Amino acid sequence: MGFEVGRRMLKWTRANLDVPGVGNIGASNTQYQQLLTALDLYGVSSKADPDDPGLVPVLRQVRERAQQQLTQHPGEERNAAVTQVRNDAHTETGRVLLANVNRADRAMTADPSFQHADAVLLAADAYLREFAGSGDAASVVAIRDLIIHHKMTHAMLLNDGSTVECNLVADKWYYNKPRMAVPADINCGLCTAAAVITAVTGSFVTTADVVRRIYPAAPLVDAARTGLAGRDYATVYQHPESFVSFGRNLQGGSNMADLAKTVTVNAKAADGIKAVAQQFGVTEQGTQSTALPFADAVQAMLQPKYDGCVFAVLVVSAGHWNFARRTPDGLVFVDYQTDRPDKQGPQIGTNPQMGVKATAAQRDLGDQQTVTFLAFSR
């Protein structure tokens, strides 16, 4: 079925639109010419591999150009053909995304590994973001759930922070009761550090591995050891201050004092991420420490000097860390806090993500953020 759709798409040439009585009626316009250019690009790019994920941004460009034509020149007679092109581009986008879910799943079956499991989950998330209501969505959800179950039972969860609400102030266990927290929900800096190290080295590194590297001899008082009751301290003490403080003291809230402390914590986390990455043999290749508007930060990360790099990105305006990497779409941002069964795996998007939020609309932080970033490679 996929190849048949692909062959139909390959027939999208100027001749399909510029036919007598359709394409030649109405004044020439920029939007229409841009649509033809995008179609020509698809025709060339899809010949080698009609399932290439790099075709997705090209297909989205076709859709966008077609919609611009329909919106800005609604009276042109060729718009019936343009509408068909737009609809077919949408269908083909879904087919390519689905093909990549299945391709990643086959690779995982042949070679079960974190990298292949991660590829399946990210491909599934990309499909379900746009095609959750499609007839194939149920099969994609089933594949995703099987992979999550496999990761859970084979120690492949990158975020292995405790999912139990607990008191994280280790040295004050019996003396006060700070706000309780679920470690896995407040460890975005640790998740990002683990993702950077895993991506660059190819070796699977979890959030607990990062904590153990920072605190090989955890400063646990007797009361804390009693409270742990056999649990691994590295899965419990995962919090925003982990890079500089074992106990968690940041109480949160909405006043400016808390905001100022959050900024300070994130500045220290940036230094901590660089330091722990170096311990795993991962080198910082550049830092953008001044907050930039999102679009400007993306352009900076796409500069040639960062070729081959992955990124730890601090969404300053949200106080949240993401992992980022290049794909044929440009940059994608991944929140590995959600690499857990209750969150259905990591969340991915072309905008920064806060995957622990309840709905898809809340998870996507949008493109109006300010961000800083750290670039890493070998």
TAHUHU-V225999 format. One record per helix or strand of 3 or more residues. SS is the DSSP state (a for helix, b for strand). FROM is the first residue (numbers start at 1). TO is the last residue. If there is no record, write none. Layout:
ss->[SS,SS]
from->[FROM,FROM]
to->[TO,TO]
This chain:
ss->[a,a,a,a,a,a,a,a,a,a,a,a,a,a,b,a,a,b,b,b,a,a,b,a,b]
from->[2,14,30,55,79,114,137,170,183,188,207,222,233,256,283,294,304,310,320,330,336,341,347,360,370]
to->[10,17,45,72,110,131,153,172,185,201,214,228,236,279,293,301,306,315,327,335,338,343,349,363,377]
